[in-house]
Amino acid sequence: MPDLRTLVPGDEAALEAFLVQHADSSMFLRSNVRAAGLVDEGSPYQATYVAAFEQGRVVAVAAHCWNGLLIVQAPVHTEVVARAAVERSGRARRFGIAGPYEQAVRARDALGHPEDSVVGGGREKLFALDLPALRVPGPLASGQVICRRSAPADVDRLARWRAAYSVELFARQPGPALDASSREDIARQHEDGHAFVLVAGEALVSCTFFNARLPDIVQVGGVWTPPELRGRGHARAAVAGSLLLAREEGASRAILFTGAGNRAAIAAYEALGFTLVGEYGLLLFGGS
């Protein structure tokens, strides 16, 4: 058995030395530690982190987060760290599991969730882009549309869009609970400066977010265009616009993942210059 430890302040460097070896699939973990540290008091971005050590080095980690999501980066000892993180967090809620796809499946099995308990997400394609190679869509380059950070007046609409996004992509149940959590998520991303909107004329036509961010890398998520406005390249322009802003602020790489069967999204991201680097798992459980 490995040396299994709950991480505490002071372990950040050891954890980062491990995670940076798997940088493209560790954005949530690295970003959350940078934002909230290793103390878990149930606040946003906090988690209980359990790591497996061999010869004094971290070789696997799982984090059971404030929102019930279990995140794994565990090429070895997956089942052990997954179970330990959930047990030690004291959280009853299990929202889902995120991490490299095969690891996420092993963690799901270790926690006793049958395959049919997964009602949203699944096998995702993981893409990366070195930002100097970003291909800017014509409408954005010409100024026909503009991308900007969200304004306070945008939050209500973005919250409605986030709820619709969650229903369509993750089979969430519409209603007051989803509306409240969507608004909470959007308000946080707006305050963090991680929410972006695409504007055509005076109208908001698409949105995108950074769901994880480091000084040199951003991770794109939550891309959404209302159904009646699709097929016009708005999502592609929104993502490109947010990445241009990130590049101006010092980022040099972008990560994103999307459903393996989402051909329209994959085509849009490849048109921007993203290339496939692996598979990711986002397994969301029933009742979440």
PyMOL commands that set and color helices and strands:
alter all, ss='L'
color gray80, all
select helices_A, chain A and resi 12-25+27-36+78-89+101-110+115-117+131-133+138-142+152-170+176-192+227-229+234-248+263-272
alter helices_A, ss='H'
color red, helices_A
select strands_A, chain A and resi 3-6+47-54+57-65+69-73+96-100+118-130+146-149+195-200+203-213+217-224+253-259+275-285
alter strands_A, ss='S'
color yellow, strands_A
deselect
rebuild
show_as cartoon
